[in-house]
């Protein structure tokens, strides 16, 4: 195990770490489960999600006692590749056995993605009842409430997220969208600028700012932004 831990102080490239872990898996069969878990984690990091699924699945075949962390990671990967039925099956089991907050949130994300917004809200609220400072859950709640037209409740959820993390860019971006919906264009620009200053390539915030300028009648400013987006993201 000491040699295994040493990897992380000597290597930073995930692909290099995966290669070393493959060697260690052959060399230390007694540590197979932890090595497979680490391989799955680093496969996720480099976007090789099918390989991550293989590692996590083999862990569960080797030892069914891995009833929490490994199934949760596997469910998250299934969600990320769009295999929602498999993800939901695992999330439901984790919710049933552990009332797992991350499974509640993962299921809410899937329900949101398939358009079941009210049902998604139910699971978000269950997660927030366990941990009221779950920022990602508050952000998703705000987004869903916004789409449902419940603007004041959406703002309330996003403000709670900002109370916990005052610099959360997603919260500022969603607040910008809400200001657009409310025709509060100067406030929208202010929120989008906050995002753009910290994340210059945030396309949603850039488009939002351009649209706000357009709605204000500042067509030249809007056109300048649209031209910049076109050159940067289409021509390049």
C-alpha positions in Angstrom: 0.0 0.0 0.0 2.9 2.4 0.8 4.2 1.9 -2.8 0.7 2.5 -4.1 0.4 5.8 -2.2 3.8 6.9 -3.5 2.5 7.0 -7.1 0.5 10.2 -6.3 3.6 12.1 -5.2 5.7 11.0 -8.2 3.2 11.3 -11.0 0.6 14.0 -12.0 -0.5 12.8 -15.5 -3.6 10.6 -15.1 -2.6 8.4 -18.1 0.8 7.8 -16.5 -0.9 6.8 -13.2 -3.2 4.4 -15.0 -0.2 2.7 -16.6 1.5 2.3 -13.2 -1.7 1.0 -11.6 -2.0 -1.6 -14.4 1.5 -2.8 -13.5 0.6 -2.8 -9.8 -2.6 -4.8 -10.3 -0.5 -7.7 -11.7 2.2 -7.3 -9.1 -0.1 -7.0 -6.0 -3.2 -9.2 -6.5 -4.2 -8.7 -2.9 -4.8 -5.0 -3.5 -6.8 -5.6 -6.7 -10.0 -3.9 -5.4 -8.4 -0.6 -4.4 -6.3 -0.6 -7.5 -9.4 -1.2 -9.7 -11.2 1.6 -7.9 -8.3 4.0 -8.6 -8.1 2.9 -12.2 -11.9 3.6 -12.5 -11.4 7.0 -11.0 -8.6 8.0 -13.3 -10.4 6.6 -16.4 -13.2 8.9 -15.5 -10.7 11.8 -15.2 -9.4 11.2 -18.8 -12.9 10.6 -20.2 -12.6 6.8 -20.8 -16.0 6.2 -19.2 -16.5 2.7 -20.6 -13.2 1.6 -19.1 -14.3 3.1 -15.8 -17.5 1.1 -16.0 -15.5 -2.1 -16.5 -13.3 -1.5 -13.5 -16.2 -0.6 -11.2 -18.3 -3.6 -12.4 -15.4 -5.9 -11.8 -15.1 -4.6 -8.2 -18.7 -5.5 -7.5 -18.2 -8.9 -9.0 -15.2 -9.5 -6.7 -16.8 -8.1 -3.6 -20.5 -7.3 -3.2 -19.7 -5.6 0.1 -18.8 -2.5 -1.9 -22.4 -1.3 -1.4 -21.9 2.5 -1.4 -19.0 4.3 -3.0 -18.4 2.0 -6.0 -22.1 1.7 -7.0 -22.4 5.4 -6.7 -19.5 6.1 -9.0 -20.8 3.5 -11.4 -24.3 5.1 -11.3 -22.8 8.5 -12.0 -20.8 7.2 -15.0 -24.0 5.5 -16.4 -25.7 8.9 -16.0 -22.9 10.7 -17.7 -23.1 8.5 -20.8 -26.9 8.7 -21.0 -27.7 5.1 -19.8 -30.3 6.4 -17.5 -32.1 3.2 -16.8 -29.0 1.5 -15.4 -28.1 4.6 -13.4 -31.6 4.9 -11.9 -31.5 1.2 -10.9 -28.4 1.8 -8.9 -29.5 5.2 -7.5 -32.8 3.6 -6.4 -30.9 0.9 -4.6 -28.6 3.4 -2.8 -31.6 5.5 -1.8 -33.5 2.5 -0.5 -30.6 1.1 1.4 -28.8 4.2 2.6 -31.0 7.3 1.7 -27.8 8.4 0.0 -27.8 12.1 -0.6 -25.7 11.9 -3.8 -28.0 9.2 -5.2 -31.0 11.5 -4.5 -29.3 14.3 -6.4 -28.2 12.0 -9.2 -31.7 10.7 -9.7 -33.0 14.3 -9.7 -30.5 15.2 -12.4 -31.8 12.3 -14.6 -35.4 13.3 -14.0 -34.5 16.9 -15.0 -32.8 15.7 -18.1 -35.8 13.6 -19.2 -38.2 16.5 -18.5 -39.8 15.3 -15.3 -39.3 18.5 -13.5 -41.7 18.3 -10.6 -40.5 14.8 -9.8 -36.9 16.0 -9.9 -37.8 18.7 -7.4 -39.1 16.1 -5.0 -35.7 14.4 -4.9 -33.8 17.6 -4.7 -35.9 18.6 -1.6 -35.2 15.2 -0.1 -31.5 15.8 -0.5 -31.7 19.3 0.9 -33.6 18.0 3.9 -30.6 15.9 4.7 -28.0 18.6 3.9 -29.5 22.1 3.4 -26.1 23.5 2.2 -25.9 21.2 -0.8 -25.0 23.9 -3.3 -25.4 21.8 -6.5 -28.9 20.8 -5.4 -29.8 24.4 -4.7 -28.6 25.4 -8.2 -30.5 22.6 -9.9 -33.6 23.6 -7.8 -33.2 27.2 -8.9 -32.9 26.1 -12.6 -36.0 23.9 -12.5 -38.1 26.5 -10.7 -37.0 29.0 -13.3 -38.2 26.7 -16.1 -41.4 26.1 -14.3 -42.0 29.9 -14.1 -41.7 30.0 -10.3 -39.3 32.9 -10.5 -39.4 34.1 -6.9 -38.8 30.6 -5.6 -36.0 30.2 -8.1 -34.3 33.4 -6.9 -34.7 32.2 -3.3 -32.9 28.9 -4.1 -30.1 30.7 -6.0 -29.7 33.2 -3.2 -29.3 30.4 -0.7 -26.6 28.9 -2.9 -24.8 32.3 -3.0 -25.0 32.6 0.8 -23.0 29.4 1.0 -20.7 30.2 -1.9 -20.8 33.9 -2.8 -18.7 33.5 -5.9 -20.6 30.6 -7.5 -20.6 31.3 -11.3 -23.5 29.0 -12.1 -25.7 30.9 -9.6 -24.7 34.3 -11.2 -25.4 32.9 -14.7 -28.8 31.6 -13.7 -29.6 34.9 -12.0 -28.6 36.6 -15.2 -31.1 34.4 -17.2 -33.8 35.3 -14.7 -33.2 39.0 -15.0 -33.5 38.5 -18.8 -36.9 36.8 -18.3 -38.0 39.7 -16.1 -36.7 42.2 -18.7 -34.3 43.6 -16.1 -31.6 43.9 -18.8 -29.0 46.1 -16.9 -29.1 43.7 -13.9 -28.7 40.8 -16.4 -25.6 42.4 -17.9 -24.2 42.9 -14.5 -24.6 39.2 -13.6 -23.2 38.0 -17.0 -20.2 40.4 -16.6 -19.4 38.8 -13.3 -19.3 35.4 -14.9 -17.4 36.5 -18.0 -14.7 38.3 -16.0 -13.9 35.1 -14.2 -14.6 32.7 -17.1 -14.0 34.5 -20.4 -15.2 31.6 -22.5 -18.5 31.1 -20.8 -20.6 31.1 -24.0 -24.0 31.2 -22.2 -23.1 34.3 -20.3 -21.6 35.9 -23.5 -24.8 35.2 -25.5 -26.9 36.4 -22.6 -25.0 39.7 -22.4 -25.4 40.2 -26.2 -29.2 39.5 -26.0 -29.5 41.9 -23.1 -27.8 44.6 -25.2 -30.1 43.8 -28.1 -33.2 44.1 -25.9 -31.9 47.5 -24.7 -31.7 48.6 -28.3 -27.9 48.7 -28.2 -27.6 46.8 -31.4 -24.0 47.7 -32.2 -22.8 46.4 -28.9 -24.8 43.2 -29.4 -23.4 42.8 -32.9 -19.8 43.2 -31.6 -20.4 40.4 -29.1 -22.0 38.1 -31.7 -19.1 38.8 -34.2 -16.6 37.9 -31.4 -18.4 34.7 -30.7 -18.6 33.8 -34.3 -14.9 34.4 -34.9 -13.8 32.6 -31.7 -16.1 29.6 -31.6 -17.0 29.0 -35.2 -14.2 30.2 -37.5 -11.5 28.9 -35.1 
